[in-house]
Amino acid sequence: MTRPITAGVDGTQESLAALGWAAREAVRRDRPLRVVHAWRFQPQEALEAGIEGDADSQAEWVHSAMAEAVTTVTERHPGLEVTTDVVEGPVADTLVAAAEDAELLVLGSRGHGPIVGFLLGSVGQQVIAAATRPVVLVRAGDQPSGEAAGREVVVGQQGDPEDSADALRFAFETAAARGATVRVVRAWTLPPVFAYSPGSLKLLDEAGGLEPYEKKALAAAVRPWRERFPGVPVEEHVEMGSAGQVLLSVAGTAQLMVVGRRAHRTAVGARIGSVAHGVLHHADCPVAVVPHAAKAQ
């Protein structure tokens, strides 16, 4: 089965930017594009958007907005296979279900700071935390020029090689499709004294210290992807600091940031990890959040 690149749209500028990004990625990967508009009748929100009337009126507006958005895409990419779905129902559940059959799901993301609107609110967090496929977040100002040659695909690596394998796979596949360099970033901090054990001290001594140890760990994690994608240039980046801060420090040269995701269940629902959360809030470029369970097909 050929999985489509799926874009979730809702008529906002952010979602239209996400649709444009998804269409370009579908062309690069030779995949079909699926466009999904998930909605529920909300009288107050309809009035705020200037849509008067009942559920039928809102449904008519949704279909009209979808048709206009898709027309723009097909005019820009005349050979692209495009399918559309307008689904009335719980938005988060609909988008999570759409991701199941997708190569990746692309959504719009609003603003910076501690509150960034719908996509990083309760619905967006549910989608990111529950999706079993990669989810890419795109801001309203995203332009094709941001994917120009020289801009990197930046991906975070941490822990053992298998801990970041899915994020690395996604980053290398994306870079190969774009002819881009992959910058693999591994951040490290000084562990507390009580965290050392005779075994860990022996490993550090053999490596020549903490930073050389981290560099060797990164090289080991990247090695199989270098071999699998020999045509993709790679930069290995090891820096002391928190993972989120180090990733954001190199975001200025990135056309895409890729982070792994472990969802954490709490009493108030699913929460994404702190690194993914920080990068989503503050990176200007599109951000791909890749669940550790994601598998290439």
C-alpha positions in Angstrom: 0.0 0.0 0.0 1.3 3.5 -0.9 0.7 5.7 2.1 -0.3 9.3 1.3 1.1 12.5 2.7 -1.9 13.7 4.7 -2.7 17.3 5.5 -5.2 18.5 8.0 -6.9 21.7 7.1 -9.4 24.0 8.8 -9.3 27.2 6.6 -6.7 29.0 8.7 -3.5 30.4 7.2 -1.5 28.0 9.3 -3.3 25.0 7.8 -3.0 26.4 4.3 0.8 26.7 4.8 0.7 23.1 6.1 -1.2 22.0 3.0 1.4 23.7 0.7 4.3 22.0 2.6 2.5 18.6 2.4 1.9 19.0 -1.4 5.6 19.7 -2.0 6.7 16.8 0.1 4.2 14.5 -1.7 5.8 15.5 -5.0 9.3 14.9 -3.7 8.5 11.5 -2.3 6.2 10.6 -5.3 3.3 10.0 -2.9 -0.4 10.9 -3.3 -1.8 13.8 -1.2 -4.8 13.4 1.1 -6.5 16.5 2.4 -8.7 16.1 5.5 -11.0 18.7 7.1 -12.2 17.5 10.4 -15.0 19.7 12.0 -17.8 19.9 14.4 -20.7 22.4 14.4 -19.8 25.1 16.9 -22.4 28.0 16.7 -20.3 30.5 18.6 -17.1 29.8 16.7 -19.0 30.0 13.4 -20.3 33.5 14.3 -16.8 34.6 15.3 -15.6 33.4 11.8 -18.4 35.4 10.1 -20.4 32.3 9.2 -24.1 32.7 10.0 -26.8 30.0 10.1 -27.1 26.4 11.2 -25.0 23.3 10.8 -25.8 23.0 7.1 -24.5 26.5 6.5 -21.3 25.7 8.3 -20.9 22.5 6.4 -21.4 24.4 3.1 -18.6 26.8 4.2 -16.3 23.9 5.1 -16.7 22.2 1.7 -16.2 25.5 -0.1 -13.0 26.2 1.8 -11.7 22.7 1.1 -12.4 23.0 -2.6 -10.7 26.4 -2.8 -7.6 25.1 -1.0 -7.3 22.0 -3.1 -7.7 24.0 -6.4 -4.7 26.1 -5.4 -2.7 22.9 -4.8 -3.6 21.2 -8.0 -2.8 24.4 -10.0 0.6 24.5 -8.5 1.2 20.7 -8.9 -0.9 19.5 -11.9 0.5 16.0 -11.8 -0.2 15.4 -8.1 -2.8 12.8 -7.1 -5.1 14.5 -4.6 -8.0 13.0 -2.6 -10.2 14.9 -0.1 -12.3 14.0 3.0 -14.6 16.3 5.0 -15.4 14.5 8.3 -17.8 15.8 10.8 -16.9 14.4 14.3 -14.3 14.8 17.1 -11.4 16.6 15.5 -8.6 15.0 17.4 -9.9 11.5 16.9 -10.4 12.2 13.2 -6.8 13.4 12.7 -5.3 10.6 14.7 -7.2 8.1 12.6 -6.1 9.9 9.4 -2.5 9.6 10.5 -2.8 5.8 10.9 -2.9 5.4 7.1 -0.5 8.2 6.2 3.2 8.3 5.5 3.0 11.4 7.7 0.4 13.9 8.9 1.0 17.7 8.3 -0.8 20.3 10.5 -0.6 24.0 11.0 1.0 25.5 14.1 0.4 29.0 15.5 2.7 31.5 17.2 5.4 31.4 19.8 5.5 31.4 23.5 3.7 29.5 26.3 0.3 29.6 24.5 0.4 29.0 20.8 -3.2 28.3 19.9 -5.2 25.4 18.7 -2.5 23.1 17.4 -0.5 23.0 20.7 -3.6 23.2 22.8 -5.6 20.2 24.0 -6.6 19.0 20.5 -3.2 19.4 19.0 -1.4 17.8 21.9 -3.8 14.8 21.7 -3.0 14.3 18.1 0.8 14.5 18.5 0.8 12.3 21.6 -1.5 9.6 20.1 -0.4 9.5 16.4 1.5 6.4 15.5 3.0 8.1 12.4 5.2 11.2 12.2 3.4 14.6 12.6 4.8 17.7 11.0 3.9 21.1 12.3 4.1 24.1 9.9 3.7 27.8 10.7 1.7 30.3 8.6 4.8 32.1 7.3 6.4 28.9 5.8 7.6 29.4 2.2 9.2 27.0 -0.4 12.3 29.2 -0.2 12.9 27.8 3.3 13.7 24.5 1.7 16.5 26.0 -0.4 19.9 24.2 -0.9 22.2 24.8 2.0 19.5 24.5 4.7 19.8 21.4 6.8 17.5 18.7 8.2 18.3 18.8 11.9 17.6 15.8 14.1 18.1 15.1 17.8 19.8 11.9 19.0 19.9 10.7 22.5 20.5 7.6 24.5 21.3 4.3 22.8 21.2 3.9 19.0 17.8 2.3 19.1 16.3 5.1 21.2 16.5 7.6 18.2 16.3 5.1 15.3 12.9 6.2 14.1 13.7 9.9 14.2 17.0 9.3 12.4 15.3 7.2 9.7 12.8 10.0 9.1 15.5 12.6 8.9 17.7 10.7 6.5 14.7 9.8 4.2 13.6 13.4 4.1 17.1 14.7 3.4 17.6 12.2 0.7 14.4 13.3 -1.0 15.5 17.0 -0.7 19.2 16.6 -1.5 19.9 18.2 1.9 22.5 17.7 4.7 21.5 16.0 7.9 22.8 17.6 11.1 22.6 15.0 14.0 22.6 16.7 17.4 23.5 15.1 20.6 23.3 17.2 23.8 24.9 16.2 27.1 25.0 17.5 30.6 27.1 16.6 33.7 25.4 13.8 35.6 25.2 14.1 39.4 28.0 12.4 41.3 25.8 9.7 42.7 24.8 8.7 39.1 28.3 7.3 38.5 29.0 3.6 38.9 32.2 1.6 38.5 31.0 0.4 35.1 30.1 3.9 33.9 33.4 5.3 35.1 35.3 2.5 33.3 33.5 3.4 30.0 34.3 7.1 30.5 37.9 6.4 31.2 38.2 4.2 28.1 36.6 7.0 26.0 38.9 9.7 27.3 36.3 11.7 29.1 32.6 12.8 28.9 32.7 14.7 25.6 34.7 12.0 23.7 32.3 9.4 25.1 29.3 11.4 23.8 31.0 11.8 20.3 31.6 8.0 20.1 28.0 7.3 21.2 26.7 9.7 18.5 28.9 8.2 15.8 27.7 4.7 16.7 24.0 5.8 16.4 24.6 7.5 13.0 26.8 4.8 11.4 24.0 2.5 10.1 22.2 5.5 8.6 25.4 6.7 6.9 25.7 3.3 5.4 22.0 3.1 4.3 22.1 6.6 2.8 25.6 7.1 1.4 24.6 10.0 -0.7 23.4 12.1 2.2 26.0 14.5 3.7 26.1 14.3 7.5 27.3 16.7 10.2 27.7 15.2 13.7 27.1 17.8 16.4 27.9 17.2 20.1 27.4 20.1 22.5 27.0 20.5 26.3 23.6 21.8 27.3 19.9 20.8 27.5 18.7 19.0 24.4 16.0 21.6 23.7 18.4 24.5 24.0 21.1 22.9 21.8 18.6 22.0 19.1 17.2 25.5 19.0 20.7 26.9 18.9 21.1 25.4 15.4 17.6 26.0 14.2 18.6 29.0 12.2 20.2 26.8 9.5 17.4 24.3 9.5 14.7 23.7 6.9 13.2 21.0 9.1 13.7 20.0 12.8 13.1 16.3 13.7 12.6 15.2 17.2 11.6 11.9 18.7 8.6 11.5 20.9 7.7 9.5 24.0 4.1 10.3 25.1 3.6 10.5 28.8 0.2 9.6 30.3 -0.9 11.8 33.3 -4.1 12.2 35.2 -5.1 15.0 32.8 -4.3 13.1 29.6 -1.3 12.5 27.3 1.6 14.9 27.3 4.5 15.0 24.9 8.1 15.1 26.1 9.8 18.4 27.2 12.3 18.4 24.3 9.6 18.1 21.6 7.4 20.6 23.5 10.1 23.2 23.6 11.1 22.8 20.0 7.5 23.0 18.8 7.0 26.2 20.7 10.1 28.1 19.6 11.5 26.8 16.3 10.6 28.9 13.3 11.0 26.1 10.8 8.6 23.2 10.4 9.0 20.5 13.1 8.5 16.8 12.6 7.6 14.8 15.8 8.4 11.1 15.2 7.0 8.5 17.6 9.5 5.9 18.6 7.1 3.2 17.3 6.9 4.6 13.8 8.1 2.1 11.1 9.1 2.7 7.5 6.8 0.8 5.1 
